[in-house]
Amino acid sequence: MAEEMETSGPARDAAAQKKYDAAMKAMDSGDFKKAHSAFKKFTEEYPDDAEGWFFRAESANYASGMFGAKIKEEEIMADYTKAIELDGSNSQYFQSYGLFCISIGKYDDAEGAYKEAAEADESLAPTLYSEFAIEYYNHVLGTYGEIMDDPKARAKYAKKALDYMLLALDMDAEEAKNLLQ
């Protein structure tokens, strides 16, 4: 669900804050279609509010994923991208965008987003790298099913996941191999 975040966008006047709070109330109550509609209106009125764009993307993601709302993947990607454009220092924006990209099979975009998230907040890098490795690999397994039972077929996916787990552990392949012997 939506996490409470500190305001990272521009300071809002009372009218803007009231509209933002109403949209967040819908988000927090699980009414993602209503939240998406409210955040869509909010970002049209306040186009420089990074959090507004972020929660527009999040509500669209939840509304389309859980409740079948007809929101195009490209629209959701554009909303995340707009939030990132407005506040490129917020690792959560990159991380959420990366998770969304994994969920729709855009693995290269997801990998880039996770790298950006780790750069935006280096203290979270191990967590972000391990999350990417696990989410990526699980999605690949779920998408490609039985062919992943063949070690040769899964090798390139397993290698990428393993590379990121090693990054998370700040370990090179040689050290890992020595530990596993």
Solvent accessible surface area in square Angstrom, and as a share of the most:
residue,aa,sasa,rsa
1,M,149,0.67
2,A,20,0.15
3,E,108,0.49
4,E,141,0.63
5,M,41,0.18
6,E,157,0.71
7,T,74,0.43
8,S,49,0.32
9,G,20,0.20
10,P,67,0.42
11,A,103,0.80
12,R,37,0.14
13,D,87,0.45
14,A,88,0.68
15,A,57,0.44
16,A,3,0.03
17,Q,63,0.28
18,K,157,0.67
19,K,87,0.37
20,Y,18,0.07
21,D,71,0.37
22,A,62,0.48
23,A,0,0.00
24,M,16,0.07
25,K,153,0.65
26,A,7,0.05
27,M,0,0.00
28,D,75,0.39
29,S,87,0.56
30,G,21,0.20
31,D,62,0.32
32,F,3,0.01
33,K,105,0.44
34,K,128,0.54
35,A,0,0.00
36,H,15,0.07
37,S,49,0.32
38,A,31,0.24
39,F,0,0.00
40,K,71,0.30
41,K,138,0.59
42,F,4,0.01
43,T,0,0.00
44,E,119,0.53
45,E,91,0.41
46,Y,49,0.19
47,P,66,0.42
48,D,96,0.50
49,D,3,0.02
50,A,2,0.02
51,E,0,0.00
52,G,0,0.00
53,W,35,0.12
54,F,1,0.00
55,F,3,0.01
56,R,21,0.08
57,A,0,0.00
58,E,17,0.08
59,S,0,0.00
60,A,0,0.00
61,N,38,0.20
62,Y,45,0.17
63,A,0,0.00
64,S,31,0.20
65,G,64,0.62
66,M,111,0.50
67,F,101,0.42
68,G,47,0.45
69,A,21,0.17
70,K,196,0.83
71,I,29,0.15
72,K,147,0.62
73,E,77,0.35
74,E,113,0.50
75,E,53,0.24
76,I,2,0.01
77,M,29,0.13
78,A,58,0.45
79,D,4,0.02
80,Y,1,0.00
81,T,64,0.37
82,K,55,0.23
83,A,0,0.00
84,I,27,0.14
85,E,124,0.55
86,L,60,0.30
87,D,20,0.11
88,G,45,0.43
89,S,84,0.54
90,N,25,0.13
91,S,14,0.09
92,Q,41,0.18
93,Y,0,0.00
94,F,17,0.07
95,Q,39,0.17
96,S,15,0.10
97,Y,29,0.11
98,G,0,0.00
99,L,67,0.33
100,F,8,0.03
101,C,0,0.00
102,I,5,0.03
103,S,65,0.42
104,I,43,0.22
105,G,32,0.31
106,K,76,0.32
107,Y,35,0.13
108,D,114,0.59
109,D,61,0.31
110,A,0,0.00
111,E,26,0.12
112,G,33,0.31
113,A,6,0.04
114,Y,0,0.00
115,K,92,0.39
116,E,79,0.36
117,A,0,0.00
118,A,3,0.02
119,E,122,0.55
120,A,39,0.30
121,D,47,0.25
122,E,138,0.62
123,S,95,0.62
124,L,71,0.35
125,A,17,0.13
126,P,67,0.42
127,T,79,0.46
128,L,2,0.01
129,Y,36,0.14
130,S,26,0.17
131,E,41,0.18
132,F,0,0.00
133,A,2,0.01
134,I,87,0.44
135,E,66,0.30
136,Y,6,0.02
137,Y,52,0.20
138,N,85,0.44
139,H,52,0.23
140,V,0,0.00
141,L,67,0.33
142,G,66,0.64
143,T,76,0.44
144,Y,83,0.32
145,G,38,0.36
146,E,148,0.66
147,I,104,0.53
148,M,3,0.01
149,D,108,0.56
150,D,69,0.36
151,P,87,0.55
152,K,180,0.76
153,A,39,0.30
154,R,77,0.28
155,A,52,0.40
156,K,140,0.59
157,Y,34,0.13
158,A,35,0.27
159,K,128,0.54
160,K,57,0.24
161,A,10,0.08
162,L,106,0.53
163,D,60,0.31
164,Y,10,0.04
165,M,62,0.28
166,L,19,0.09
167,L,94,0.47
168,A,13,0.10
169,L,109,0.54
170,D,132,0.68
171,M,43,0.19
172,D,89,0.46
173,A,68,0.52
174,E,99,0.44
175,E,82,0.37
176,A,15,0.12
177,K,112,0.47
178,N,88,0.45
179,L,119,0.59
180,L,156,0.78
181,Q,168,0.75
